[in-house]
């Protein structure tokens, strides 16, 4: 794969986060475990994500890691600004709207986590898009 | 406002400069080989500073490297 280092890492994050946190949210939604189990499950999901990410860094770092150049920074800026809107919408939903619907406790917490994960997925997806297709100025 | 797009002659200029590689050009202007490829393909518009650096490497004016053309 002759892609920039940061695009490769974005792909790894997309796959790693989808597998790890997708598994977590499905398990929590189906099993509705107690809070302690939920926390342990989330820690396990985060460990899986970090393992996958660490493997990616080990696989690609020595061969293709270079300091970020202006295009890397431009792609990152654009992706972060798109993801910010997703995060903002998610936090409004979780912090402002959900409490009025009677939602409390773990469900609100998991919704907030889901919003953060979704925003990160959007950011990494936008990074991949930025490198693959580019944006016209 | 008429639609315009940025085009460039970097591939030609590299050929004329003893088939300079994208990597060598990238090193000379401080970006990665992939960024040079993206500029050549029109996927990324470089900053003005990098555009001037490219022109400087080939020893030509900026408008011999980049053109601002109408889209048909």
Backbone of each chain as ProteinMPNN parsed JSONL, in Angstrom:
{"seq_chain_A": "XXXXXXXXXXXXXXXXXXXXXXXXXXXXXXXXXXXXXXXXXXXXXXXXXXXXXXXXXXXXXXXXXXXXXXXXXXXXXXXXXXXXXXXXXXXXXXXXXXXXXXXXXXXXXXXXXXXXXXXXXXXXXXXXXXXXXXXXX", "coords_chain_A": {"N_chain_A": [[0.858, -1.184, 0.0], [0.954, 1.96, -1.121], [0.725, 4.395, 0.44], [0.443, 7.52, 2.269], [1.953, 7.66, 5.542], [0.21, 8.598, 7.554], [-2.279, 8.154, 6.464], [-2.37, 5.388, 6.417], [-2.366, 4.878, 9.168], [-4.808, 6.021, 9.795], [-6.566, 4.269, 8.484], [-6.074, 1.969, 10.002], [-6.981, 2.815, 12.483], [-9.683, 3.187, 11.876], [-10.528, 0.539, 11.35], [-9.718, -0.754, 13.745], [-11.101, 0.696, 15.776], [-13.741, 0.311, 14.981], [-14.026, -2.467, 15.23], [-13.317, -2.893, 17.975], [-14.863, -1.033, 19.602], [-17.313, -1.299, 18.404], [-17.905, -3.929, 19.016], [-18.056, -3.647, 21.789], [-20.268, -1.882, 22.176], [-22.356, -3.365, 21.042], [-22.339, -5.615, 22.712], [-22.987, -4.436, 25.191], [-25.481, -3.376, 24.66], [-26.997, -5.647, 24.066], [-26.598, -7.431, 26.261], [-26.875, -5.885, 28.518], [-25.172, -5.412, 30.916], [-24.069, -5.24, 34.441], [-22.78, -2.172, 35.981], [-20.019, -2.315, 36.715], [-19.064, -4.472, 35.194], [-19.526, -3.379, 32.722], [-17.686, -1.275, 32.675], [-15.321, -2.748, 32.759], [-15.547, -4.105, 30.358], [-15.404, -1.962, 28.592], [-12.828, -1.089, 29.097], [-11.454, -3.312, 28.16], [-12.134, -3.206, 25.46], [-10.879, -0.831, 24.762], [-8.246, -1.589, 25.193], [-7.954, -3.511, 23.186], [-8.25, -1.895, 20.94], [-5.968, -0.235, 21.233], [-3.961, -2.145, 21.017], [-4.254, -2.988, 18.368], [-3.725, -0.562, 17.097], [-1.106, -0.104, 17.999], [0.169, -2.266, 16.773], [-0.082, -1.466, 14.129], [1.489, 0.858, 14.093], [3.977, -0.305, 14.611], [4.239, -1.859, 12.344], [4.319, -0.009, 10.238], [5.82, 2.216, 10.959], [8.706, 2.331, 10.835], [9.23, 2.124, 8.132], [7.806, 4.1, 6.706], [7.287, 6.415, 8.129], [7.204, 9.84, 8.354], [7.997, 13.277, 9.133], [5.135, 15.396, 9.669], [3.88, 17.035, 6.819], [2.816, 19.999, 4.936], [0.496, 19.181, 3.594], [-0.359, 16.966, 5.101], [-1.011, 18.307, 7.449], [-3.05, 19.978, 6.526], [-5.012, 18.127, 5.72], [-5.542, 16.965, 8.191], [-6.542, 19.164, 9.623], [-8.925, 19.71, 8.185], [-10.329, 17.305, 8.511], [-10.603, 17.238, 11.291], [-12.233, 19.462, 11.739], [-14.604, 18.676, 10.546], [-15.238, 16.428, 12.093], [-15.61, 17.661, 14.516], [-18.106, 18.876, 14.323], [-19.76, 16.645, 14.326], [-19.207, 15.647, 16.872], [-20.13, 17.776, 18.4], [-22.902, 17.752, 17.797], [-23.527, 15.244, 18.838], [-22.964, 15.602, 21.566], [-24.806, 17.568, 22.251], [-27.128, 16.127, 21.885], [-26.786, 14.114, 23.836], [-26.205, 15.508, 26.243], [-28.063, 17.547, 26.462], [-30.565, 16.904, 25.331], [-31.185, 14.144, 25.891], [-31.415, 13.905, 28.813], [-33.89, 15.116, 29.279], [-35.58, 13.266, 28.292], [-35.785, 11.421, 30.171], [-33.696, 9.687, 30.385], [-30.989, 8.219, 32.101], [-27.893, 7.715, 33.967], [-26.006, 4.801, 33.088], [-26.854, 4.573, 30.41], [-26.839, 7.175, 29.381], [-24.138, 7.722, 29.728], [-22.97, 5.778, 28.056], [-24.016, 6.603, 25.645], [-22.739, 9.038, 25.346], [-20.11, 8.127, 25.11], [-20.414, 6.712, 22.741], [-20.907, 8.794, 21.011], [-18.449, 10.116, 21.05], [-16.816, 8.112, 19.984], [-18.004, 7.861, 17.47], [-17.47, 10.404, 16.4], [-14.696, 10.268, 16.264], [-14.416, 8.184, 14.422], [-15.516, 9.406, 12.178], [-13.61, 11.417, 11.86], [-11.265, 9.95, 11.246], [-12.175, 8.697, 8.959], [-12.56, 10.922, 7.32], [-9.948, 11.768, 7.085], [-8.852, 9.66, 5.577], [-10.407, 10.007, 3.254], [-9.524, 12.555, 2.529], [-6.859, 12.073, 1.8], [-7.187, 10.16, -0.234], [-9.036, 11.198, -2.165], [-8.876, 13.953, -1.996], [-9.354, 17.522, -1.437], [-10.719, 20.198, -3.141], [-9.39, 23.432, -3.061]], "CA_chain_A": [[0.0, 0.0, 0.0], [1.829, 3.119, -1.244], [-0.064, 5.518, 0.968], [1.142, 8.227, 3.343], [1.921, 7.016, 6.856], [-0.966, 8.998, 8.323], [-3.463, 7.489, 5.902], [-2.342, 3.999, 6.896], [-2.787, 4.883, 10.571], [-6.248, 6.302, 9.813], [-7.241, 3.008, 8.14], [-5.959, 1.064, 11.156], [-7.897, 3.326, 13.514], [-11.058, 2.898, 11.451], [-10.794, -0.891, 11.556], [-9.557, -1.068, 15.166], [-12.182, 1.28, 16.576], [-15.003, -0.335, 14.612], [-14.051, -3.8, 15.842], [-13.271, -2.854, 19.437], [-16.006, -0.359, 20.22], [-18.53, -1.913, 17.858], [-18.144, -5.104, 19.866], [-18.46, -3.186, 23.122], [-21.629, -1.33, 22.195], [-23.289, -4.469, 20.777], [-22.408, -6.431, 23.939], [-23.688, -3.67, 26.232], [-26.882, -3.223, 24.274], [-27.674, -6.946, 24.113], [-26.525, -8.099, 27.57], [-27.159, -4.92, 29.58], [-24.447, -5.877, 32.112], [-23.931, -4.259, 35.531], [-21.852, -1.077, 35.648], [-18.616, -2.732, 36.828], [-18.773, -5.277, 34.001], [-19.508, -2.44, 31.593], [-16.404, -0.56, 32.717], [-14.273, -3.701, 32.368], [-15.705, -4.335, 28.912], [-14.895, -0.784, 27.872], [-11.362, -1.122, 29.216], [-10.975, -4.362, 27.252], [-12.28, -2.696, 24.089], [-9.816, 0.165, 24.561], [-6.981, -2.335, 25.087], [-7.937, -4.107, 21.832], [-7.983, -0.792, 20.001], [-4.574, 0.197, 21.361], [-3.118, -3.219, 20.489], [-4.323, -2.914, 16.903], [-3.021, 0.662, 16.699], [0.326, -0.335, 18.237], [0.636, -3.149, 15.693], [0.013, -0.641, 12.92], [2.682, 1.717, 14.209], [5.173, -1.15, 14.465], [4.322, -2.338, 10.959], [4.549, 1.039, 9.238], [6.59, 3.371, 11.42], [10.095, 2.409, 10.392], [9.326, 2.221, 6.675], [7.201, 5.23, 5.991], [6.929, 7.55, 8.977], [7.952, 11.069, 8.078], [7.347, 14.404, 9.815], [3.951, 15.889, 8.952], [4.11, 18.187, 5.948], [1.662, 20.909, 4.88], [-0.712, 18.442, 3.187], [-0.791, 16.209, 6.28], [-1.666, 19.235, 8.388], [-4.3, 20.449, 5.915], [-5.972, 17.018, 5.803], [-5.913, 16.812, 9.595], [-7.409, 20.303, 9.994], [-10.247, 19.547, 7.576], [-10.986, 16.155, 9.142], [-10.963, 17.595, 12.668], [-13.354, 20.403, 11.754], [-15.82, 17.9, 10.238], [-15.538, 15.584, 13.254], [-16.069, 18.534, 15.601], [-19.554, 19.06, 14.177], [-20.389, 15.388, 14.765], [-19.08, 15.605, 18.333], [-21.019, 18.811, 18.938], [-24.277, 17.248, 17.689], [-23.678, 14.121, 19.773], [-22.976, 16.103, 22.942], [-26.103, 18.236, 22.45], [-28.103, 15.043, 22.032], [-26.579, 13.396, 25.096], [-26.203, 16.359, 27.426], [-29.185, 18.497, 26.525], [-31.86, 16.313, 24.966], [-31.467, 12.862, 26.563], [-31.914, 14.018, 30.196], [-35.319, 15.462, 29.278], [-36.335, 12.069, 27.928], [-35.788, 10.496, 31.31], [-32.533, 8.79, 30.345], [-29.996, 8.516, 33.139], [-26.869, 6.732, 34.273], [-25.164, 4.137, 32.091], [-27.291, 4.805, 29.025], [-26.317, 8.494, 28.987], [-22.673, 7.597, 29.628], [-22.633, 5.027, 26.841], [-24.351, 7.439, 24.487], [-21.643, 10.005, 25.209], [-18.968, 7.39, 24.555], [-20.721, 6.41, 21.337], [-20.731, 10.044, 20.269], [-16.998, 10.349, 20.898], [-16.306, 7.112, 19.032], [-18.505, 8.219, 16.133], [-16.711, 11.575, 15.924], [-13.351, 9.801, 15.901], [-14.543, 7.424, 13.163], [-15.7, 10.395, 11.111], [-12.329, 12.093, 11.648], [-10.349, 9.065, 10.517], [-12.736, 8.528, 7.614], [-12.291, 12.153, 6.559], [-8.509, 11.754, 6.772], [-8.691, 8.744, 4.431], [-11.001, 10.679, 2.088], [-8.644, 13.657, 2.163], [-5.679, 11.558, 1.09], [-7.588, 9.424, -1.443], [-9.72, 12.024, -3.157], [-8.446, 15.346, -1.885], [-10.366, 18.566, -1.449], [-10.34, 21.386, -3.913], [-9.358, 24.603, -2.187]], "C_chain_A": [[0.9, 1.243, 0.0], [1.082, 4.374, -0.811], [0.765, 6.247, 2.007], [0.96, 7.513, 4.685], [0.635, 7.332, 7.606], [-2.264, 8.431, 7.748], [-3.525, 6.038, 6.376], [-2.829, 3.925, 8.344], [-4.298, 5.153, 10.668], [-7.045, 5.045, 9.463], [-7.23, 2.06, 9.345], [-6.903, 1.5, 12.267], [-9.35, 3.032, 13.148], [-11.416, 1.443, 11.746], [-10.764, -1.226, 13.044], [-10.709, -0.554, 16.008], [-13.518, 0.626, 16.259], [-15.124, -1.697, 15.279], [-14.189, -3.704, 17.359], [-14.547, -2.25, 20.031], [-17.338, -0.832, 19.648], [-18.92, -3.12, 18.703], [-18.652, -4.697, 21.235], [-19.92, -2.732, 23.124], [-22.684, -2.413, 21.906], [-23.47, -5.305, 22.048], [-23.221, -5.731, 25.016], [-25.176, -3.576, 25.924], [-27.647, -4.535, 24.423], [-27.744, -7.509, 25.533], [-26.948, -7.202, 28.725], [-26.503, -5.341, 30.903], [-24.446, -4.827, 33.213], [-22.79, -3.282, 35.226], [-20.386, -1.523, 35.69], [-18.202, -3.549, 35.609], [-18.656, -4.383, 32.769], [-18.167, -1.712, 31.516], [-15.265, -1.487, 32.275], [-14.332, -3.994, 30.876], [-15.136, -3.164, 28.1], [-13.365, -0.736, 27.934], [-10.78, -2.161, 28.264], [-11.044, -3.888, 25.797], [-11.183, -1.69, 23.779], [-8.462, -0.522, 24.41], [-6.858, -2.955, 23.692], [-7.6, -3.041, 20.792], [-6.51, -0.385, 20.029], [-3.608, -0.859, 20.824], [-3.077, -3.163, 18.963], [-3.539, -1.694, 16.413], [-1.506, 0.503, 16.865], [0.922, -1.23, 17.162], [0.833, -2.372, 14.4], [1.245, 0.245, 12.945], [3.953, 0.898, 14.0], [5.358, -1.561, 13.007], [4.769, -1.247, 9.993], [5.558, 2.104, 9.657], [7.982, 3.448, 10.809], [10.182, 2.677, 8.893], [8.872, 3.569, 6.136], [6.889, 6.438, 6.866], [7.829, 8.745, 8.669], [7.275, 12.183, 8.863], [6.166, 14.904, 8.983], [4.341, 17.07, 8.065], [2.816, 18.99, 5.822], [0.376, 20.192, 4.469], [-1.258, 17.611, 4.349], [-1.564, 17.115, 7.238], [-3.0, 19.737, 7.83], [-5.39, 19.373, 6.005], [-6.472, 16.87, 7.237], [-6.845, 17.937, 10.055], [-8.821, 20.103, 9.471], [-11.025, 18.414, 8.274], [-11.442, 16.508, 10.561], [-12.159, 18.543, 12.7], [-14.667, 19.69, 11.416], [-16.234, 17.083, 11.469], [-16.063, 16.417, 14.424], [-17.588, 18.727, 15.531], [-20.314, 17.823, 14.639], [-20.37, 15.312, 16.289], [-20.035, 16.602, 18.991], [-22.473, 18.323, 18.934], [-24.518, 16.135, 18.706], [-23.778, 14.625, 21.209], [-24.268, 16.875, 23.24], [-27.18, 17.188, 22.687], [-28.002, 14.411, 23.422], [-26.774, 14.311, 26.312], [-27.421, 17.239, 27.568], [-30.531, 17.816, 26.29], [-32.173, 15.05, 25.772], [-31.983, 13.002, 28.003], [-33.403, 14.371, 30.26], [-36.199, 14.291, 28.865], [-36.329, 11.036, 29.032], [-34.619, 9.537, 31.326], [-31.534, 9.19, 31.428], [-28.888, 7.477, 33.125], [-26.135, 6.145, 33.097], [-25.575, 4.434, 30.643], [-26.791, 6.166, 28.515], [-24.799, 8.415, 28.795], [-22.283, 6.873, 28.348], [-22.972, 5.819, 25.578], [-23.261, 8.48, 24.252], [-20.412, 9.328, 24.618], [-19.186, 7.088, 23.074], [-20.532, 7.656, 20.468], [-19.265, 10.346, 20.019], [-16.408, 9.387, 19.871], [-16.737, 7.459, 17.607], [-17.724, 9.405, 15.558], [-15.297, 11.176, 15.506], [-13.38, 9.01, 14.59], [-14.699, 8.367, 11.98], [-14.377, 11.094, 10.811], [-11.369, 11.222, 10.843], [-10.846, 8.812, 9.097], [-12.455, 9.733, 6.737], [-10.812, 12.269, 6.207], [-8.257, 10.863, 5.551], [-9.225, 9.396, 3.157], [-10.073, 11.791, 1.586], [-7.414, 13.193, 1.394], [-6.066, 10.895, -0.227], [-8.102, 10.335, -2.536], [-9.243, 13.466, -3.163], [-9.623, 16.295, -1.873], [-9.865, 19.693, -2.305], [-10.399, 22.585, -2.993], [-10.476, 25.553, -2.548]], "O_chain_A": [[1.537, 1.544, 1.009], [0.846, 5.285, -1.604], [1.693, 5.67, 2.573], [-0.052, 6.853, 4.924], [0.036, 6.45, 8.221], [-3.239, 8.251, 8.478], [-4.597, 5.525, 6.695], [-3.599, 3.035, 8.707], [-4.98, 4.582, 11.518], [-8.082, 4.78, 10.071], [-8.24, 1.434, 9.666], [-7.544, 0.671, 12.912], [-10.151, 2.671, 14.009], [-12.468, 1.152, 12.315], [-11.664, -1.895, 13.553], [-11.237, -1.275, 16.855], [-14.335, 0.408, 17.153], [-16.171, -2.047, 15.822], [-15.056, -4.342, 17.956], [-15.22, -2.872, 20.852], [-18.366, -0.774, 20.322], [-20.084, -3.311, 19.057], [-19.564, -5.319, 21.78], [-20.707, -3.149, 23.973], [-23.78, -2.375, 22.465], [-24.589, -5.659, 22.419], [-24.049, -6.355, 25.679], [-26.018, -3.682, 26.816], [-28.801, -4.543, 24.852], [-28.786, -7.999, 25.968], [-27.335, -7.69, 29.786], [-27.195, -5.594, 31.889], [-24.777, -3.666, 32.971], [-21.958, -3.519, 34.35], [-19.6, -1.16, 34.815], [-17.121, -3.346, 35.057], [-17.813, -4.597, 31.899], [-17.591, -1.553, 30.44], [-14.371, -1.086, 31.53], [-13.302, -4.116, 30.213], [-14.484, -3.352, 27.073], [-12.7, -0.39, 26.958], [-9.747, -1.929, 27.637], [-10.133, -4.136, 25.008], [-10.622, -1.684, 22.683], [-7.63, -0.102, 23.605], [-5.785, -2.926, 23.09], [-6.783, -3.254, 19.896], [-5.884, -0.211, 18.983], [-2.57, -0.528, 20.251], [-2.016, -3.274, 18.35], [-2.787, -1.777, 15.442], [-0.726, 0.911, 16.004], [2.036, -0.994, 16.693], [1.798, -2.594, 13.669], [1.956, 0.37, 11.948], [4.881, 1.328, 13.315], [6.478, -1.607, 12.498], [5.505, -1.515, 9.044], [6.094, 2.817, 8.809], [8.395, 4.5, 10.322], [11.089, 3.369, 8.432], [9.483, 4.116, 5.217], [6.281, 7.396, 6.388], [9.055, 8.653, 8.724], [6.105, 12.059, 9.226], [6.19, 14.845, 7.754], [5.039, 17.985, 8.501], [1.835, 18.706, 6.51], [-0.708, 20.544, 4.934], [-2.469, 17.554, 4.561], [-2.616, 16.748, 7.761], [-3.965, 19.902, 8.575], [-6.541, 19.669, 6.324], [-7.664, 16.676, 7.473], [-7.811, 17.699, 10.78], [-9.796, 20.295, 10.197], [-12.21, 18.549, 8.581], [-12.534, 16.124, 10.98], [-13.005, 18.442, 13.588], [-15.722, 20.054, 11.937], [-17.406, 17.046, 11.841], [-16.865, 15.935, 15.225], [-18.266, 18.739, 16.558], [-21.371, 17.927, 15.261], [-21.368, 14.963, 16.92], [-20.664, 16.303, 20.006], [-23.186, 18.459, 19.928], [-25.565, 16.082, 19.351], [-24.592, 14.124, 21.985], [-24.765, 16.835, 24.366], [-28.029, 17.334, 23.565], [-29.012, 14.202, 24.095], [-27.426, 13.933, 27.285], [-27.778, 17.635, 28.677], [-31.515, 18.117, 26.966], [-33.283, 14.894, 26.28], [-32.907, 12.283, 28.384], [-34.097, 13.968, 31.194], [-37.414, 14.317, 29.061], [-36.808, 9.915, 28.855], [-34.549, 8.66, 32.188], [-31.274, 10.376, 31.633], [-28.934, 6.498, 32.38], [-25.687, 6.869, 32.208], [-24.723, 4.533, 29.761], [-26.375, 6.29, 27.364], [-24.248, 8.962, 27.839], [-21.374, 7.303, 27.637], [-22.283, 5.707, 24.564], [-22.902, 8.77, 23.111], [-19.752, 9.88, 23.738], [-18.267, 7.193, 22.262], [-20.057, 7.572, 19.335], [-18.88, 10.774, 18.931], [-15.618, 9.776, 19.011], [-15.95, 7.366, 16.665], [-17.364, 9.41, 14.381], [-14.767, 11.683, 14.517], [-12.487, 9.145, 13.754], [-14.102, 8.166, 10.922], [-14.053, 11.338, 9.649], [-10.741, 11.683, 9.889], [-10.058, 8.723, 8.156], [-12.149, 9.591, 5.553], [-10.461, 12.806, 5.156], [-7.55, 11.249, 4.62], [-8.581, 9.347, 2.11], [-9.864, 11.948, 0.383], [-6.983, 13.849, 0.446], [-5.363, 11.043, -1.227], [-7.665, 10.262, -3.684], [-9.212, 14.118, -4.207], [-10.739, 15.934, -2.245], [-8.707, 20.096, -2.202], [-11.351, 22.741, -2.228], [-10.618, 26.605, -1.924]]}, "seq_chain_B": "XXXXXXXXXXXXXXXXXXXXXXXXXXXXXXXXXXXXXXXXXXXXXXXXXXXXXXXXXXXXXXXXXXXXXXXX", "coords_chain_B": {"N_chain_B": [[-19.319, 33.911, -10.986], [-16.828, 32.531, -12.988], [-16.054, 29.026, -13.177], [-12.93, 27.801, -12.231], [-9.827, 26.0, -12.447], [-6.896, 24.724, -10.842], [-4.055, 23.892, -12.604], [-1.04, 22.086, -13.455], [2.449, 21.877, -14.516], [4.268, 20.145, -13.522], [5.059, 17.472, -13.859], [6.133, 17.493, -16.46], [8.187, 19.365, -16.117], [9.777, 18.003, -14.302], [10.602, 15.913, -15.899], [12.13, 17.314, -17.758], [14.142, 18.103, -16.12], [16.233, 16.212, -15.982], [14.723, 13.897, -15.477], [13.891, 14.11, -12.796], [13.06, 12.695, -9.654], [9.912, 12.24, -7.899], [10.344, 12.011, -5.206], [12.847, 13.246, -4.859], [12.207, 15.872, -5.589], [10.334, 16.387, -3.608], [11.952, 16.279, -1.307], [13.548, 18.49, -1.823], [11.77, 20.602, -1.549], [10.603, 20.253, 0.862], [8.427, 18.51, 1.427], [6.514, 15.404, 1.446], [7.038, 12.554, -0.781], [4.558, 11.55, -1.531], [2.965, 13.778, -1.294], [3.953, 15.44, -3.303], [3.149, 13.86, -5.473], [0.371, 14.066, -5.144], [-0.001, 16.796, -5.626], [0.792, 16.962, -8.299], [-1.222, 15.447, -9.476], [-3.376, 17.037, -9.099], [-4.833, 16.73, -6.807], [-4.289, 18.044, -4.54], [-3.882, 21.365, -3.603], [-1.059, 23.266, -3.353], [0.468, 25.294, -0.744], [1.125, 28.827, -1.153], [3.775, 29.392, -0.631], [5.042, 26.879, -0.936], [4.481, 26.488, -3.627], [6.053, 28.52, -4.782], [8.526, 27.549, -4.002], [8.704, 25.216, -5.53], [8.779, 26.283, -8.124], [11.179, 27.598, -7.885], [12.999, 25.499, -7.596], [13.002, 24.434, -10.184], [13.84, 26.611, -11.535], [12.194, 28.444, -12.869], [9.566, 30.867, -13.695], [6.676, 31.306, -11.551], [4.243, 31.053, -12.977], [4.873, 29.347, -14.974], [4.847, 26.944, -13.875], [2.398, 26.567, -12.535], [-0.993, 26.856, -13.605], [-3.981, 28.741, -14.015], [-6.823, 27.745, -14.941], [-9.813, 28.003, -17.004], [-12.737, 26.056, -16.375], [-14.304, 23.811, -18.571]], "CA_chain_B": [[-17.869, 33.718, -11.096], [-16.559, 31.331, -13.781], [-15.309, 27.976, -12.493], [-11.555, 27.633, -12.689], [-9.1, 24.976, -11.693], [-5.446, 24.86, -10.858], [-3.333, 22.799, -13.264], [0.411, 22.302, -13.324], [3.34, 21.211, -15.467], [5.376, 19.603, -12.717], [5.561, 16.231, -14.468], [6.983, 17.889, -17.594], [9.391, 20.019, -15.603], [10.634, 16.948, -13.72], [11.198, 15.2, -17.038], [13.17, 18.175, -18.336], [15.235, 18.217, -15.14], [16.88, 14.879, -15.917], [13.792, 12.916, -14.881], [13.94, 14.224, -11.334], [12.001, 11.885, -9.043], [9.002, 12.945, -6.986], [11.0, 12.023, -3.896], [13.895, 14.283, -4.853], [11.537, 17.171, -5.57], [9.754, 16.538, -2.275], [13.043, 16.614, -0.38], [14.023, 19.848, -2.11], [10.797, 21.63, -1.14], [10.18, 19.985, 2.238], [7.187, 17.739, 1.569], [6.735, 13.989, 1.147], [6.843, 12.142, -2.175], [3.119, 11.413, -1.785], [2.391, 15.124, -1.464], [4.305, 15.859, -4.668], [2.258, 13.118, -6.377], [-0.979, 14.632, -5.024], [0.005, 18.096, -6.309], [0.843, 16.682, -9.746], [-2.514, 14.915, -9.912], [-4.426, 18.008, -8.835], [-5.622, 16.354, -5.632], [-3.947, 18.952, -3.456], [-3.331, 22.664, -4.011], [-0.034, 23.598, -2.359], [0.503, 26.678, -0.258], [1.845, 29.727, -2.047], [5.208, 29.239, -0.343], [5.515, 25.653, -1.592], [4.421, 26.727, -5.07], [7.261, 29.274, -5.137], [9.686, 26.652, -3.835], [8.746, 24.327, -6.704], [9.266, 27.089, -9.257], [12.585, 27.896, -7.623], [13.785, 24.288, -7.877], [13.147, 24.286, -11.637], [14.396, 27.847, -12.082], [11.232, 29.062, -13.804], [8.56, 31.672, -12.986], [5.56, 30.532, -10.976], [3.181, 30.741, -13.943], [5.27, 28.238, -15.852], [4.573, 25.707, -13.138], [0.96, 26.472, -12.25], [-1.899, 27.641, -14.435], [-5.32, 28.941, -13.432], [-7.57, 27.6, -16.196], [-11.273, 27.905, -16.965], [-13.279, 24.71, -16.554], [-15.318, 23.772, -19.643]], "C_chain_B": [[-17.606, 32.445, -11.907], [-15.731, 30.323, -12.99], [-13.904, 27.866, -13.089], [-10.892, 26.518, -11.898], [-7.6, 25.164, -11.881], [-4.85, 23.643, -11.568], [-1.834, 23.077, -13.111], [1.189, 21.491, -14.349], [4.506, 20.549, -14.734], [5.948, 18.336, -13.344], [6.52, 16.545, -15.616], [8.293, 18.496, -17.109], [10.336, 19.011, -14.944], [11.343, 16.183, -14.827], [12.371, 16.007, -17.624], [14.361, 18.356, -17.394], [15.851, 16.842, -14.903], [16.021, 13.842, -15.203], [13.927, 12.904, -13.354], [12.792, 13.423, -10.728], [11.102, 12.755, -8.156], [9.629, 13.052, -5.602], [12.063, 13.107, -3.801], [13.273, 15.68, -4.814], [10.944, 17.437, -4.184], [10.801, 16.932, -1.243], [13.485, 18.065, -0.563], [13.065, 20.927, -1.593], [10.199, 21.356, 0.242], [8.815, 19.353, 2.394], [7.479, 16.281, 1.204], [6.533, 13.717, -0.35], [5.355, 12.043, -2.506], [2.452, 12.766, -1.983], [2.731, 15.681, -2.846], [3.378, 15.162, -5.668], [0.852, 13.717, -6.352], [-1.071, 15.993, -5.724], [-0.021, 17.879, -7.82], [-0.521, 16.252, -10.283], [-3.671, 15.886, -9.675], [-5.312, 17.661, -7.656], [-5.368, 17.308, -4.47], [-3.35, 20.229, -4.039], [-2.318, 23.107, -2.962], [-0.184, 25.019, -1.858], [1.317, 27.513, -1.249], [3.357, 29.564, -1.868], [5.769, 27.995, -1.036], [5.489, 25.799, -3.111], [5.666, 27.484, -5.534], [8.516, 28.4, -5.003], [9.83, 25.737, -5.042], [9.307, 25.082, -7.91], [10.763, 27.361, -9.114], [13.474, 26.694, -7.945], [14.034, 24.147, -9.382], [13.71, 25.545, -12.304], [13.492, 28.506, -13.11], [10.269, 29.945, -13.011], [7.386, 30.798, -12.53], [4.526, 30.131, -12.031], [3.63, 29.763, -15.023], [5.047, 26.896, -15.163], [3.066, 25.513, -12.967], [0.163, 27.379, -13.187], [-3.274, 27.651, -13.774], [-6.292, 28.946, -14.603], [-9.07, 27.54, -15.968], [-11.682, 26.445, -17.128], [-14.348, 24.747, -17.625], [-16.501, 22.916, -19.231]], "O_chain_B": [[-18.111, 31.38, -11.549], [-14.831, 30.693, -12.235], [-13.734, 27.843, -14.308], [-11.347, 26.148, -10.815], [-7.116, 25.671, -12.893], [-5.107, 22.503, -11.18], [-1.426, 24.161, -12.694], [0.67, 20.558, -14.962], [5.6, 20.417, -15.283], [7.163, 18.139, -13.364], [7.585, 15.939, -15.729], [9.366, 18.184, -17.624], [11.556, 19.156, -15.023], [12.522, 15.847, -14.716], [13.433, 15.469, -17.936], [15.454, 18.72, -17.827], [15.969, 16.381, -13.768], [16.518, 13.022, -14.432], [14.057, 11.855, -12.723], [11.671, 13.468, -11.235], [11.482, 13.845, -7.728], [9.466, 14.058, -4.912], [12.167, 13.8, -2.79], [13.749, 16.561, -4.098], [11.033, 18.544, -3.654], [10.568, 17.807, -0.408], [13.76, 18.774, 0.405], [13.49, 22.028, -1.244], [9.385, 22.137, 0.734], [8.113, 19.617, 3.371], [8.562, 15.964, 0.711], [5.948, 14.52, -1.077], [4.93, 12.399, -3.605], [1.493, 12.89, -2.746], [1.893, 16.318, -3.485], [2.88, 15.794, -6.6], [0.214, 13.861, -7.395], [-2.088, 16.309, -6.341], [-0.774, 18.542, -8.533], [-0.924, 16.633, -11.382], [-4.815, 15.585, -10.015], [-6.402, 18.212, -7.503], [-6.153, 17.363, -3.523], [-2.434, 20.183, -4.86], [-2.679, 23.302, -1.801], [-0.871, 25.841, -2.464], [2.081, 26.989, -2.06], [4.116, 29.595, -2.838], [6.836, 28.046, -1.647], [6.374, 25.293, -3.801], [6.264, 27.137, -6.552], [9.446, 28.508, -5.802], [10.939, 25.506, -5.524], [10.185, 24.59, -8.617], [11.508, 27.354, -10.093], [14.564, 26.848, -8.496], [15.132, 23.786, -9.806], [14.016, 25.539, -13.496], [13.965, 29.061, -14.101], [10.158, 29.8, -11.794], [7.149, 29.711, -13.057], [3.995, 29.021, -11.998], [2.841, 29.395, -15.893], [5.06, 25.846, -15.806], [2.532, 24.434, -13.223], [0.572, 28.493, -13.514], [-3.667, 26.714, -13.08], [-6.563, 29.992, -15.193], [-9.548, 27.103, -14.921], [-11.08, 25.694, -17.895], [-15.216, 25.62, -17.6], [-17.45, 22.765, -20.0]]}, "name": "protein", "num_of_chains": 2, "seq": "XXXXXXXXXXXXXXXXXXXXXXXXXXXXXXXXXXXXXXXXXXXXXXXXXXXXXXXXXXXXXXXXXXXXXXXXXXXXXXXXXXXXXXXXXXXXXXXXXXXXXXXXXXXXXXXXXXXXXXXXXXXXXXXXXXXXXXXXXXXXXXXXXXXXXXXXXXXXXXXXXXXXXXXXXXXXXXXXXXXXXXXXXXXXXXXXXXXXXXXXXXXXXXXXX"}
